[in-house]
């Protein structure tokens, strides 16, 4: 069933488990997340980024419709989320496309402008019952939540949440986007300090580069929503390359998309299992 992100996040936070949120680009991505959720019995968030929307000609509806259709199967609990939305016009399509949450990203703006823009996005979204995630910008030159080497100051985080009213906060604790090797080391003590200062759930971006054991430790120290994207793309691309190398004359895309979808399903299954409640692993 199609669920609300807020409910899945609250459930994960209360149970001490991590809630995996997977960025999707193609129909096969959506199917892989749904199949893995069904296989494991674990809920998941399907995320459509502004970049993915741009790839599809600026229209969020096709992927969103695929997600809501997949969630319509009674044995799957999925929520739809719009990720890294900078365009206010796309923000305003959140509820229309079936999403119950949005990550509004004004982190490129100076701190005061980021706070003002995020506060307005929250005001608009809360008026429509939507859950809002955001992140700090380049405060004091430290970079945003997905800049390599950046670290979030707990006091800055607490001030940002208080002044914007966001429902979840993406923080910089050692991960970064688009990592193709699982070698990121997280600052677990910093996660715990932020958790103690910030009253809303914490979000880890760039989780594809973090080993499962470290992700579990991050959840134990206070992280709730775990964003994963590149890991799916690695599985997808590796499978397509292998299939085409074995059959260089192949022209039917179904012949290489099906195993690529299966590879992503296995990757998502692995993540969902690793992030489940400790007594369920």
C-alpha positions as CSV (number, residue, x, y, z in Angstrom):
1,X,0.0,0.0,0.0
2,X,1.0,3.6,-0.5
3,X,2.0,4.9,2.9
4,X,3.0,8.3,4.3
5,X,6.7,8.9,4.7
6,X,6.0,10.5,8.1
7,X,4.5,7.3,9.4
8,X,7.3,5.1,8.2
9,X,10.0,7.4,9.6
10,X,8.2,7.6,12.9
11,X,7.9,3.8,13.0
12,X,11.6,3.3,12.2
13,X,12.7,5.9,14.8
14,X,10.6,4.3,17.5
15,X,11.8,0.8,16.8
16,X,15.5,1.7,16.5
17,X,15.8,0.6,12.9
18,X,16.9,2.4,9.8
19,X,14.4,3.3,7.1
20,X,16.0,2.9,3.6
21,X,15.0,5.4,1.0
22,X,16.0,4.5,-2.6
23,X,16.5,7.0,-5.5
24,X,14.9,5.7,-8.7
25,X,15.5,6.7,-12.3
26,X,13.8,4.0,-14.4
27,X,10.8,1.8,-14.1
28,X,13.2,-1.1,-13.4
29,X,14.4,0.9,-10.3
30,X,10.9,1.2,-9.0
31,X,10.1,-2.5,-9.6
32,X,13.4,-3.5,-7.9
33,X,12.5,-1.6,-4.7
34,X,8.9,-2.9,-4.7
35,X,10.1,-6.5,-5.3
36,X,12.7,-6.2,-2.5
37,X,10.2,-4.7,-0.1
38,X,7.9,-7.7,-0.8
39,X,10.7,-10.2,-0.5
40,X,11.8,-8.9,2.9
41,X,8.5,-7.6,4.4
42,X,10.3,-4.3,5.1
43,X,8.9,-0.9,4.2
44,X,10.8,1.5,2.0
45,X,10.7,5.0,0.6
46,X,11.0,5.5,-3.2
47,X,12.7,8.8,-4.0
48,X,12.5,10.8,-7.2
49,X,15.1,13.5,-7.4
50,X,14.8,16.7,-9.3
51,X,17.7,15.4,-11.5
52,X,15.6,12.3,-12.3
53,X,12.6,14.5,-13.2
54,X,14.9,16.5,-15.5
55,X,16.0,13.2,-17.1
56,X,12.4,12.5,-17.9
57,X,11.8,15.7,-19.7
58,X,10.8,17.7,-16.6
59,X,7.7,15.5,-15.9
60,X,7.5,13.9,-12.5
61,X,4.3,12.0,-13.2
62,X,5.5,8.9,-15.1
63,X,7.8,7.6,-12.3
64,X,5.4,8.8,-9.6
65,X,2.6,6.8,-11.3
66,X,4.8,3.7,-11.5
67,X,5.6,4.0,-7.8
68,X,2.0,4.5,-6.7
69,X,1.0,1.5,-8.9
70,X,3.7,-0.7,-7.3
71,X,2.6,0.4,-3.9
72,X,-1.0,-0.5,-4.7
73,X,-0.1,-4.1,-4.3
74,X,-1.4,-4.9,-0.7
75,X,1.7,-6.7,0.5
76,X,4.1,-3.8,-0.2
77,X,4.5,-0.7,2.1
78,X,6.1,2.1,0.1
79,X,6.1,5.8,0.4
80,X,6.9,8.3,-2.3
81,X,9.3,11.2,-1.7
82,X,10.7,14.0,-3.9
83,X,14.4,14.4,-3.3
84,X,16.7,17.4,-3.6
85,X,14.0,19.7,-4.9
86,X,15.3,23.2,-5.7
87,X,12.6,24.3,-8.1
88,X,9.5,25.7,-6.3
89,X,7.3,24.6,-9.2
90,X,8.3,21.0,-8.6
91,X,7.9,21.5,-4.8
92,X,4.3,22.5,-5.6
93,X,3.7,19.2,-7.4
94,X,4.5,17.1,-4.4
95,X,1.0,16.2,-3.3
96,X,-0.3,16.1,-6.9
97,X,2.1,13.4,-7.9
98,X,1.2,11.2,-4.9
99,X,4.3,12.0,-2.7
100,X,3.7,12.6,1.0
101,X,7.2,14.1,1.6
102,X,9.8,16.3,0.0
103,X,13.4,17.2,0.6
104,X,13.5,20.9,-0.2
105,X,17.1,21.8,-1.0
106,X,18.1,25.5,-0.7
107,X,21.6,24.6,0.6
108,X,23.3,26.5,-2.3
109,X,21.9,29.7,-0.9
110,X,23.6,31.8,1.9
111,X,22.6,30.6,5.3
112,X,19.9,33.3,6.0
113,X,18.4,32.9,2.5
114,X,18.4,29.1,2.9
115,X,16.5,29.4,6.2
116,X,14.0,31.9,4.7
117,X,13.4,29.8,1.6
118,X,13.1,26.6,3.6
119,X,10.8,28.2,6.2
120,X,8.5,29.2,3.3
121,X,8.6,25.8,1.8
122,X,7.7,24.3,5.1
123,X,4.8,26.7,5.5
124,X,3.4,25.7,2.1
125,X,4.0,22.0,2.6
126,X,2.6,21.8,6.1
127,X,-0.5,23.5,4.9
128,X,-1.1,20.5,2.7
129,X,-0.1,17.8,5.2
130,X,3.3,17.1,3.7
131,X,6.5,16.1,5.5
132,X,9.6,18.2,4.8
133,X,13.3,17.3,4.9
134,X,16.0,19.9,4.4
135,X,19.7,20.4,5.0
136,X,22.0,23.2,6.1
137,X,24.0,25.1,3.5
138,X,27.6,26.2,3.5
139,X,27.7,27.6,7.0
140,X,31.2,28.9,7.8
141,X,32.6,27.2,4.7
142,X,31.9,23.7,6.0
143,X,29.9,22.7,3.0
144,X,26.4,21.1,2.8
145,X,25.3,17.7,4.0
146,X,26.7,15.9,1.0
147,X,30.0,17.8,0.5
148,X,33.1,15.5,1.1
149,X,34.8,16.5,4.4
150,X,31.9,18.6,5.6
151,X,30.6,18.2,9.2
152,X,27.4,19.5,10.7
153,X,27.7,21.6,13.9
154,X,25.0,20.4,16.3
155,X,24.2,23.9,17.4
156,X,23.8,25.1,13.8
157,X,21.5,22.1,13.2
158,X,19.4,22.9,16.2
159,X,19.1,26.5,15.1
160,X,18.2,25.6,11.5
161,X,15.4,23.2,12.7
162,X,14.0,25.8,15.2
163,X,14.0,28.6,12.6
164,X,12.5,26.6,9.7
165,X,10.2,24.0,11.3
166,X,11.5,21.1,9.1
167,X,10.4,17.6,10.0
168,X,13.7,15.9,9.2
169,X,17.3,17.1,8.8
170,X,20.0,15.8,6.5
171,X,23.4,16.1,8.2
172,X,27.0,15.9,7.2
173,X,28.8,13.2,9.2
174,X,31.3,11.7,6.7
175,X,29.3,10.3,3.7
176,X,29.1,11.9,0.3
177,X,27.1,11.4,-2.9
178,X,28.0,9.2,-5.8
179,X,30.6,7.0,-4.0
180,X,31.3,3.8,-6.0
181,X,33.2,2.1,-3.2
182,X,31.9,1.4,0.3
183,X,34.8,3.0,2.2
184,X,33.2,6.0,3.9
185,X,33.8,6.4,7.6
186,X,31.1,8.1,9.7
187,X,31.6,10.2,12.8
188,X,29.4,8.2,15.1
189,X,30.0,10.5,18.1
190,X,28.9,13.5,16.0
191,X,25.7,11.7,15.0
192,X,24.9,11.1,18.7
193,X,25.7,14.8,19.5
194,X,23.4,16.0,16.8
195,X,20.7,13.5,17.8
196,X,20.8,15.0,21.4
197,X,20.5,18.6,20.1
198,X,18.0,18.2,17.3
199,X,14.4,17.1,18.0
200,X,13.6,15.7,14.5
201,X,14.8,12.5,12.7
202,X,18.2,12.6,11.1
203,X,18.9,11.7,7.5
204,X,22.1,10.3,6.0
205,X,22.7,11.2,2.3
206,X,25.3,9.3,0.3
207,X,24.8,6.0,2.0
208,X,25.9,3.9,-0.9
209,X,29.5,4.5,0.1
210,X,29.0,3.3,3.7
211,X,29.4,-0.3,4.7
212,X,26.4,-2.0,6.2
213,X,28.0,-2.4,9.6
214,X,28.7,1.3,9.8
215,X,25.2,2.1,8.7
216,X,23.8,-0.1,11.5
217,X,26.1,1.8,13.9
218,X,24.9,5.1,12.6
219,X,21.3,4.1,13.2
220,X,22.2,3.0,16.7
221,X,23.7,6.4,17.3
222,X,20.6,8.3,16.1
223,X,20.3,8.2,12.3
224,X,16.8,7.2,11.0
225,X,16.4,7.7,7.2
226,X,19.1,6.2,5.0
227,X,19.3,7.5,1.4
228,X,20.7,5.1,-1.2
229,X,21.0,5.6,-4.9
230,X,24.4,5.0,-6.5
231,X,24.4,1.4,-5.2
232,X,21.4,0.6,-7.4
233,X,23.0,2.2,-10.4
234,X,26.2,0.2,-9.9
235,X,24.3,-3.0,-9.8
236,X,22.2,-2.0,-12.8
237,X,25.2,-1.0,-14.9
238,X,27.4,-3.9,-14.0
239,X,24.7,-6.3,-15.0
240,X,24.0,-4.6,-18.3
241,X,27.7,-4.6,-19.2
242,X,28.0,-8.3,-18.3
243,X,25.0,-9.3,-20.4
244,X,26.1,-7.3,-23.5
245,X,29.7,-8.6,-23.2
246,X,28.3,-12.1,-23.3
247,X,25.9,-11.3,-26.1
248,X,27.3,-8.4,-28.1
249,X,24.7,-8.7,-30.9
250,X,21.8,-8.4,-28.5
251,X,19.3,-5.7,-29.4
252,X,16.2,-6.6,-27.4
253,X,16.4,-4.3,-24.2
254,X,14.3,-6.8,-22.3
255,X,17.1,-9.3,-22.4
256,X,19.5,-7.0,-20.5
257,X,17.0,-4.9,-18.5
258,X,15.5,-8.0,-16.8
259,X,18.8,-9.2,-15.2
260,X,19.7,-5.6,-14.4
261,X,16.4,-5.3,-12.5
262,X,17.1,-8.6,-10.7
263,X,20.6,-7.3,-9.7
264,X,19.1,-4.1,-8.3
265,X,16.4,-6.2,-6.4
266,X,19.2,-8.2,-4.8
267,X,21.0,-5.0,-3.8
268,X,17.9,-3.4,-2.3
269,X,17.1,-6.7,-0.5
270,X,20.5,-6.6,1.1
271,X,20.1,-3.1,2.3
272,X,16.6,-3.6,3.7
273,X,17.8,-6.7,5.6
274,X,20.8,-4.9,7.0
275,X,18.8,-1.9,8.2
276,X,15.9,-3.9,9.8
277,X,15.4,-4.1,13.6
278,X,18.3,-5.8,15.3
279,X,16.2,-8.8,16.3
280,X,15.1,-9.3,12.7
281,X,18.5,-9.6,11.1
